[in-house]
């Protein structure tokens, strides 16, 4: 193993000296090699028989006291039909800017933190802006009124009640726009050790990539996604991160519903994530009616595009953008339907 590592390092140095490897790419590959060495050093040499392995883990399913902790997301269909947010999973939420990724994550954080500790790392917006979104979501006061300090007496009363309600949430927030992936791991370990955190939210994962040319950035993103998944596994938490989408979705014809290929530098994210979710808003693309003629105002869709533990599908949502709030919506009926008590009339027809 030692000779293999030395050979790998020598090959990287030679490639760098001959100009086949840029300096930033060379540093990144060395970091990835060291990380690989560290991971291999942690692998146990013990081999277990299948029956022994099953016996040691079966109690986790049979003993009520040892059941996995459930994280209630606030979206029942997502929890019940699609597996929700599970310990050890790396989950990614993708959407175009302005569709409401941070807003959705705020909703998740507030809901889960009522029952389980949550760590929220905000790389995309400042803590000052983020705090206003939490206040708006909790109080029901439109965020534009909070920004402009145009609060009525009724609004001020709502804020007073809201302040005490925040004490009911086990939510720990960190401004992470300067974090590296190594620093994030240390912060996550600390949050789990000191607060028993079960859900880690990262908004957004692209800010952990510090490379500045395109080729190295893709390598860095691959490394970052591998580390995020490893953090979820090692700490036995759900790591829920948002991701940017490429602009290609806006330029193509037909449907604008995001697909896995629309993930920015998508290969690594698509490969490493256990679940990939997309937020889609038809009104974002100035589509005012759906295919059945229903208004798309204040509506959105949560698409489950990858799910390693369950099925794929779509959950219709209602979105109140003024107060940073999402909730599930009953599916709208299409225009063509036949009442069940009239199906018998078809018996009078001969085809």
C-alpha positions in Angstrom: 0.0 0.0 0.0 2.8 2.4 0.9 4.5 1.9 -2.5 1.2 2.6 -4.3 0.7 5.9 -2.4 4.3 7.0 -3.2 3.8 6.0 -6.9 0.5 8.0 -7.0 2.2 11.1 -5.5 5.1 10.8 -7.9 2.8 10.6 -10.9 0.9 13.8 -9.7 4.2 15.7 -9.3 5.4 14.6 -12.7 2.1 15.7 -14.3 2.4 19.0 -12.5 6.0 19.6 -13.7 5.2 18.8 -17.3 2.2 21.1 -17.4 -0.5 18.5 -17.7 -1.9 19.4 -14.3 -2.6 22.9 -13.1 -1.5 23.9 -9.6 -5.0 24.1 -8.1 -5.9 20.7 -9.6 -2.7 19.3 -8.2 -3.5 20.5 -4.7 -7.0 19.2 -4.9 -5.9 15.7 -6.1 -3.4 15.5 -3.2 -6.1 16.4 -0.8 -8.4 13.7 -2.2 -5.6 11.2 -2.1 -4.9 12.0 1.6 -8.6 11.8 2.3 -8.7 8.4 0.7 -5.7 7.2 2.8 -7.5 8.4 5.9 -10.7 6.6 5.0 -8.8 3.3 4.3 -7.0 3.5 7.6 -10.4 3.5 9.4 -11.6 0.3 7.7 -11.9 -2.6 10.1 -10.2 -5.9 9.2 -12.9 -7.9 11.0 -15.0 -10.1 8.8 -18.5 -11.1 10.1 -20.7 -14.0 9.1 -24.1 -12.9 7.7 -26.0 -14.5 10.6 -23.8 -12.7 13.1 -24.2 -9.4 11.4 -28.0 -9.8 11.2 -28.2 -10.8 14.9 -26.3 -7.7 15.9 -28.6 -5.4 14.0 -31.9 -7.1 14.3 -32.6 -5.5 17.7 -32.7 -2.1 16.1 -35.9 -3.2 14.4 -37.5 -5.3 17.1 -36.9 -3.2 20.3 -39.2 -0.2 20.5 -36.6 1.7 22.6 -34.1 1.3 19.8 -36.3 2.4 16.9 -34.8 5.0 14.5 -35.8 8.5 15.4 -38.4 9.9 12.9 -37.9 13.4 11.6 -41.3 14.9 10.8 -40.7 17.3 7.9 -44.2 18.9 8.0 -45.0 17.4 4.6 -47.0 14.2 5.4 -46.8 12.8 1.9 -43.1 13.1 1.8 -42.7 11.4 5.1 -45.2 8.6 4.6 -44.9 7.8 0.8 -41.3 8.7 0.0 -39.3 7.9 3.2 -38.9 11.5 4.4 -35.6 12.6 6.1 -33.8 9.5 7.4 -30.7 9.2 9.6 -27.6 8.5 7.6 -29.0 10.0 4.4 -27.6 12.8 2.2 -30.6 14.6 0.7 -30.3 17.4 -1.9 -32.9 20.0 -2.8 -32.5 21.8 -6.2 -34.2 24.8 -7.7 -33.5 27.9 -9.7 -32.8 31.1 -7.8 -35.9 32.8 -6.5 -38.1 29.7 -6.5 -37.8 29.3 -2.7 -35.1 26.9 -1.7 -34.1 28.8 1.5 -37.8 29.3 2.3 -38.4 25.6 2.0 -35.4 24.8 4.2 -36.7 27.3 6.8 -40.0 25.5 6.9 -38.3 22.1 7.4 -36.0 23.5 10.1 -38.9 25.0 12.1 -41.0 21.8 11.8 -38.3 19.3 12.7 -36.8 21.4 15.5 -40.0 21.2 17.5 -39.1 17.5 18.3 -35.4 17.0 17.3 -32.3 19.3 17.4 -31.4 20.8 14.1 -28.2 22.6 12.9 -28.7 25.1 10.1 -25.7 26.3 8.1 -26.5 29.4 6.0 -24.0 29.9 3.2 -26.3 31.6 0.8 -27.8 34.5 2.9 -26.6 36.4 5.9 -27.9 35.6 9.4 -29.7 38.9 9.5 -31.7 38.1 6.3 -32.2 34.6 7.4 -33.6 35.6 10.8 -36.2 37.8 9.1 -37.4 34.7 7.1 -37.7 32.7 10.3 -39.6 35.5 12.0 -41.9 35.9 9.0 -42.6 32.2 8.8 -43.3 32.0 12.6 -45.4 35.2 12.9 -47.3 35.2 9.6 -46.1 38.8 9.0 -45.2 39.5 5.3 -41.4 39.8 5.1 -41.7 43.0 3.1 -43.4 44.7 6.1 -40.5 43.4 8.3 -37.9 44.8 5.9 -39.6 48.2 5.7 -40.4 48.4 9.4 -44.0 48.9 8.5 -45.5 47.0 11.5 -49.0 47.6 12.8 -49.9 47.3 16.4 -51.3 43.8 15.6 -48.0 42.9 13.9 -46.1 44.0 16.9 -48.3 41.8 19.1 -47.7 38.8 16.8 -43.9 39.4 17.1 -44.1 39.4 20.9 -45.9 36.1 20.9 -43.5 34.8 18.3 -40.4 35.5 20.4 -41.5 33.1 23.2 -42.4 30.4 20.6 -38.8 30.3 19.4 -37.8 28.8 22.8 -39.8 25.7 21.8 -37.4 25.0 18.8 -34.1 23.2 19.2 -32.5 25.1 16.3 -28.8 26.1 16.1 -27.8 28.5 13.3 -24.4 29.2 11.9 -23.3 31.6 9.1 -21.3 29.3 6.9 -20.3 31.3 3.8 -16.6 31.1 4.8 -16.6 27.4 5.7 -14.5 24.7 4.1 -15.8 21.1 4.0 -13.2 20.2 6.7 -14.5 23.1 8.9 -18.1 22.0 8.3 -17.3 18.5 9.5 -15.8 19.8 12.7 -18.9 22.1 13.3 -21.2 19.1 12.6 -19.4 16.9 15.0 -19.6 19.6 17.7 -23.3 20.1 17.1 -24.0 16.3 17.4 -21.8 16.0 20.5 -23.0 19.1 22.4 -26.7 19.3 21.2 -27.6 15.9 19.9 -28.4 17.2 16.5 -30.3 14.8 14.2 -30.8 17.0 11.1 -28.1 19.1 9.5 -29.3 21.7 6.9 -26.8 23.3 4.5 -27.8 26.2 2.3 -26.1 25.8 -0.2 -23.5 23.2 -0.9 -21.8 25.0 -3.8 -20.3 27.6 -1.4 -18.1 24.8 0.0 -16.3 24.6 -3.3 -13.3 27.0 -3.2 -11.7 26.1 -6.6 -11.8 28.8 -9.2 -11.5 27.2 -12.6 -14.1 25.0 -14.1 -12.3 21.7 -14.2 -11.0 21.9 -10.7 -14.4 23.1 -9.4 -16.0 19.9 -10.7 -13.3 17.8 -9.0 -13.9 19.9 -5.8 -17.6 19.4 -6.0 -17.1 15.6 -6.3 -14.9 15.7 -3.2 -17.4 17.9 -1.3 -20.4 15.6 -2.1 -18.4 12.5 -1.0 -17.6 14.3 2.3 -21.2 15.4 2.9 -22.4 11.9 2.4 -19.7 10.6 4.7 -20.6 13.1 7.4 -24.2 11.9 7.3 -23.0 8.3 7.6 -20.4 8.8 10.3 -22.6 11.0 12.5 -25.8 9.0 11.8 -27.7 12.2 10.9 -29.7 13.4 7.9 -27.7 16.0 6.0 -30.1 18.1 3.9 -28.4 20.5 1.4 -29.7 22.8 -1.2 -28.1 23.0 -4.7 -28.1 25.4 -7.6 -29.5 24.4 -11.0 -27.9 25.2 -14.3 -29.6 27.8 -16.6 -30.2 25.1 -19.3 -33.6 24.4 -17.9 -34.7 28.0 -18.8 -33.5 27.7 -22.4 -35.0 24.4 -23.4 -38.4 23.9 -25.0 -41.2 21.9 -23.5 -41.5 21.3 -19.8 -39.5 23.4 -17.3 -39.7 20.8 -14.6 -36.1 20.2 -13.4 -34.4 16.8 -14.1 -31.3 15.3 -12.6 -29.2 16.6 -15.5 -30.2 20.2 -14.6 -28.2 20.0 -11.4 -25.2 22.3 -11.7 -22.1 20.2 -12.2 -24.6 17.4 -11.7 -22.5 14.2 -11.8 -21.3 14.2 -8.3 -24.5 15.4 -6.7 -26.6 12.9 -8.6 -24.3 10.0 -7.7 -23.7 10.7 -4.0 -27.2 11.9 -2.9 -29.6 9.3 -1.4 -32.6 11.5 -2.4 -32.7 14.4 -4.9 -35.7 16.8 -4.6 -36.7 19.6 -6.9 -38.8 22.6 -6.2 -40.7 23.7 -9.3 -42.9 26.8 -9.7 -44.7 27.3 -13.0 -45.3 31.0 -12.3 -41.5 31.5 -12.1 -41.5 30.8 -15.9 -44.6 33.1 -16.4 -46.8 30.0 -16.9 -50.1 31.3 -15.5 -52.2 28.1 -16.0 -51.5 24.4 -15.8 -52.5 21.9 -18.5 -56.1 21.7 -17.1 -56.6 25.5 -17.0 -56.1 25.9 -13.3 -54.2 29.0 -12.0 -50.6 28.5 -11.0 -50.5 31.5 -8.7 -49.1 30.6 -5.2 -48.6 27.0 -6.3 -45.4 24.9 -6.4 -44.4 21.2 -6.8 -42.0 19.1 -4.9 -40.5 16.5 -7.3 -38.8 13.4 -5.9 -36.4 12.7 -8.8 -34.1 10.2 -7.0 -34.9 8.1 -4.0 -32.6 5.2 -3.1 -35.0 3.9 -0.5 -38.4 4.4 -2.2 -40.4 5.6 -5.1 -40.4 8.7 -7.2 -43.2 11.1 -7.5 -44.5 14.7 -7.1 -46.2 16.5 -4.2 -48.3 19.5 -5.0 -47.7 22.5 -2.7 -49.2 25.8 -1.8 -46.7 28.6 -1.4 -47.2 31.9 0.4 -44.1 33.7 -0.7 -44.9 36.8 1.4 -44.5 34.9 4.7 -41.9 32.2 3.7 -44.4 29.3 4.0 -45.0 26.1 2.1 -47.7 23.5 2.9 -49.1 20.5 1.0 -52.0 21.0 -1.3 -54.7 18.5 -2.4 -54.2 17.5 -6.0 -56.4 19.5 -8.4 -58.9 17.4 -10.4 -58.6 17.5 -14.1 -61.5 18.6 -16.3 -62.6 15.2 -17.5 -64.2 12.9 -14.9 -67.1 10.5 -14.7 -69.1 10.2 -11.5 -69.0 6.6 -10.2 -72.8 6.5 -9.9 -73.1 7.2 -13.7 -70.8 4.4 -14.8 -73.8 2.0 -15.0 -75.2 4.1 -17.8 -72.5 2.8 -20.0 -74.2 -0.6 -19.8 -76.9 0.7 -22.1 -74.4 1.2 -24.9 -73.2 -1.6 -27.2 -69.7 -1.1 -28.6 
